[in-house]
Every structure is written in structure tokens, then in C-alpha cells.
Amino acid sequence: MGISIAFSKSVKNTLHLIGAASFITAYITADSESFRLVHMYCGYGFGIIFLLRLCWGAIAGGASSLGALWRRASMVKGIQADIKALQIQRLWNWNRWYGAFMGIFILVMYVLTPLLVLTGIGGYEEWGGKWLRAIFEGSHETLGEIYLFIIFVHLALVGVRYARTRLLESRAAVSDPVVN
């Protein structure tokens, strides 16, 4: 008995939403000393959601799995081969570009998440003493900024995909003789 696609998607979307909310809350409260505990708990929550997302991908498989993500990111190799072979027609395929870039950005997010959480914990717990704390805190802040940039690129790609889909649907509706 497998997990239904609708259930798997709803779990994945719920984890996505909670993870996004915890990251944004942690980012907003990062510079406030009075909200330090909120920042820490949201950071811990973000790390836990990340682990749950990895576990869910291993259990549910499909589009949630690391293998599917890796296949999307490796689409860059095909694009690179098409550029070398000057396969211009194949390069116009938006879905290939979208899949490849989303795969790469999500993989980068998966790599940065443990680093972001661990540098935050290391800075707070003063792993390695006070001199190493400064390195952890600086790294944590830089990783947070990089992560936020990747989130903005991720949202921009989703927005372009949404707008493109709506544009294509409206063109199809206008040119469809059954509708007119």
C-alpha cells in the first residue's frame, strides 16, 4: 500500500509553508536582541522542517525525493550539450531551463540549510571559544543573506512560470474555435 499522491503533495506543501514561515521569521528577527529567542527557535524549527522534508522525500519518493531533485539539476548537462552542438531549437524549451535552474537552486538550498543552522548554533553555543564565535556569527549572517537571495530567485522563477502558464492558457482560449 503506497502513499497517495494528493496526501504526499499536501505533506510536502505543508512542510514547505512552515519552513518558509520559520525562515522568514528568523530572518526578520535576526538583528533584534529582544527577539533572540524567537530567532533561535525559528532557526531550530527550520532545521527540523528540513530534516522532516528529507525524511518525507525518502519515504514518499516521487517529486519529493533527492533523486528527482538531482535529475532536475542535472538537466543542465543536456542544456550545455545543446549549446555546444548549437541545437537552437532545443534551447528554446522553457521547461528544460526552468527545471534545471529550480533543481540547482533547491540543491543549493539543501546544502546551505544545514550550514546555516549549524553556524547559528555554533555561534550561540560558542563552539570553540569566543574567537570562533565571531567566525560562526559572520558565516551565519552571510549564509542567511545568500539563502534569502536564492529564495528571491526561486520566487521569481515560480512567478515567471505562473505568468507564462496563464499567458499560454489565455492564448489557447482565444485561438480555440470551440470557445469562440
C-alpha positions in Angstrom: 0.0 0.0 0.0 1.6 3.2 -1.2 1.1 6.8 -0.2 -1.4 8.7 -2.3 -0.1 11.5 -4.5 -2.6 14.0 -3.0 -1.5 13.2 0.5 2.2 13.3 -0.3 1.8 16.7 -2.0 -0.2 18.1 0.9 2.5 17.0 3.4 5.2 18.4 1.1 3.4 21.7 0.7 2.7 22.0 4.5 6.4 21.4 5.3 7.3 23.9 2.6 5.0 26.6 4.1 6.1 26.0 7.7 9.8 26.0 6.6 9.3 29.3 4.7 7.5 30.9 7.6 10.2 29.9 10.0 13.0 31.1 7.8 11.3 34.5 7.1 10.5 34.9 10.8 14.1 34.0 11.8 15.4 36.4 9.1 13.2 39.3 10.3 14.2 38.8 14.0 17.9 38.3 13.3 19.1 41.7 14.3 16.9 42.2 17.3 18.4 41.3 20.7 14.9 41.3 22.3 13.7 38.7 19.7 16.8 36.5 20.0 14.8 33.5 21.4 12.3 33.8 18.6 15.2 33.8 16.1 16.7 30.8 17.7 13.5 28.8 17.9 12.6 29.6 14.3 16.1 28.5 13.3 15.7 25.3 15.2 12.3 24.8 13.6 13.7 25.5 10.2 16.4 22.8 10.7 13.8 20.3 12.0 11.5 21.0 9.0 14.5 20.5 6.7 15.1 17.1 8.3 11.4 16.2 8.1 11.4 17.2 4.4 14.4 14.9 3.7 12.7 12.0 5.6 9.5 12.6 3.7 11.3 12.5 0.4 12.9 9.2 1.4 9.5 7.8 2.5 7.2 9.2 -0.2 9.6 9.3 -3.1 8.4 10.8 -6.3 9.0 14.5 -6.8 9.9 14.9 -3.1 12.9 12.6 -3.4 16.5 13.8 -3.6 16.9 11.6 -6.7 14.2 13.6 -8.5 15.8 16.8 -7.5 19.2 15.6 -8.7 17.7 14.6 -12.1 16.2 18.1 -12.4 19.6 19.8 -11.6 21.4 17.5 -14.0 19.3 18.8 -16.8 22.0 21.5 -17.1 24.2 18.9 -18.7 21.7 18.5 -21.6 21.4 22.2 -22.0 25.2 22.5 -22.0 25.4 19.8 -24.7 22.8 21.6 -26.8 24.7 24.8 -26.6 27.9 23.1 -27.7 26.1 21.4 -30.6 24.2 24.6 -31.5 20.8 22.9 -31.1 19.0 26.2 -31.1 15.5 24.7 -31.4 16.0 22.6 -28.2 17.4 25.6 -26.3 14.1 27.4 -26.6 12.4 24.8 -24.4 11.4 26.8 -21.3 10.6 23.8 -19.2 14.2 22.5 -19.5 15.6 25.8 -18.3 13.1 26.1 -15.5 13.6 22.5 -14.3 17.4 22.8 -14.4 17.6 26.1 -12.6 15.0 25.2 -10.0 16.8 21.9 -9.4 20.1 23.7 -9.0 18.7 26.4 -6.6 16.9 23.9 -4.5 20.0 21.7 -4.3 22.0 24.8 -3.2 19.3 25.4 -0.6 19.6 21.8 0.6 23.4 22.3 1.0 23.1 25.7 2.7 20.4 24.7 5.2 22.5 22.5 7.5 25.4 25.0 7.3 23.0 27.9 8.2 21.5 26.0 11.2 24.9 24.7 12.4 26.7 28.1 12.2 23.8 29.6 14.1 24.0 27.0 16.8 27.8 27.2 16.9 27.7 31.0 17.3 25.1 30.9 20.1 26.7 28.0 22.0 30.2 29.5 21.4 31.7 26.3 20.0 35.5 26.7 20.0 35.5 29.7 22.3 34.9 33.4 21.7 37.2 33.8 18.7 35.5 31.0 16.8 32.1 32.5 17.8 32.8 35.5 15.6 33.5 33.3 12.6 30.3 31.4 13.2 28.3 34.5 13.5 29.7 36.1 10.4 29.3 32.9 8.4 25.7 32.6 9.7 24.8 36.1 8.6 26.4 35.7 5.2 24.7 32.3 4.6 21.4 33.9 5.7 21.8 36.6 3.0 22.8 34.1 0.3 19.8 32.0 1.3 17.4 35.0 1.1 18.8 35.8 -2.4 18.2 32.2 -3.5 14.6 32.4 -2.1 14.0 35.6 -4.2 15.3 33.9 -7.3 13.2 30.8 -6.5 10.1 33.1 -6.2 11.0 34.9 -9.4 11.2 31.7 -11.3 7.9 30.5 -9.9 6.3 33.8 -10.8 7.6 33.7 -14.3 6.4 30.2 -14.7 2.9 31.2 -13.4 2.7 34.2 -15.7 3.9 32.2 -18.7 1.3 29.4 -18.0 -1.5 32.0 -17.7 -0.4 33.7 -20.9 -0.3 30.4 -22.8 -3.7 29.4 -21.4 -5.2 32.8 -22.5 -3.7 32.5 -26.0 -5.2 28.9 -26.3 -8.6 30.2 -25.1 -8.6 33.0 -27.7 -7.5 30.8 -30.6 -9.7 27.8 -29.7 -12.6 27.7 -32.2 -14.8 25.8 -29.8 -14.7 28.6 -27.2 -15.3 31.3 -29.8 
